[in-house]
Amino acid sequence: MHGFFVSFCRWHIFRTCIAILSVLTLAGCETPAERQRLSLEQDQQTCANFGAFAAPDHLDCMLVQQQRRDTQQTDRLERARIAFEIVRNMQEMTDSRIRRCERDRRLNDRADRRRRPCT
């Protein structure tokens, strides 16, 4: 009976810990609206630090900050595209090398030679 009680308690403690961890994990996630609000607050703080308090100066500063964010996003996407291109080119080169090795092996296949794997 004691063993059943211990395993029962362990099971409930385990489930409770999993539930708490999942709630804490989800609490740390940002929604796109929260991210946008934080970006806006950062931009306003940056413009205030620059001394842009008047309406035209503040508007110009906010536009510059938005352009900076857009440029950063475009740069990140371009870097990701370049990395994907590099990986794809490397895979094509590897596949080509393996095909060439297998073709050469078929052409030069002799019983007295040891076969090397085409990798």
Buried (B, 14 or more C-beta within 10 A) or exposed (E): EEEEEEEEEEEEEEEEEEEEEEEEEEEEEEEEEEEEEEEEEEBBEBBEEEEBEEEEEBEEBBEBBEEEEEEEEEEEEEEEEEEEEEEEEEEEEEEEEEEEBEEEBEEEEEEEEEEEEEE
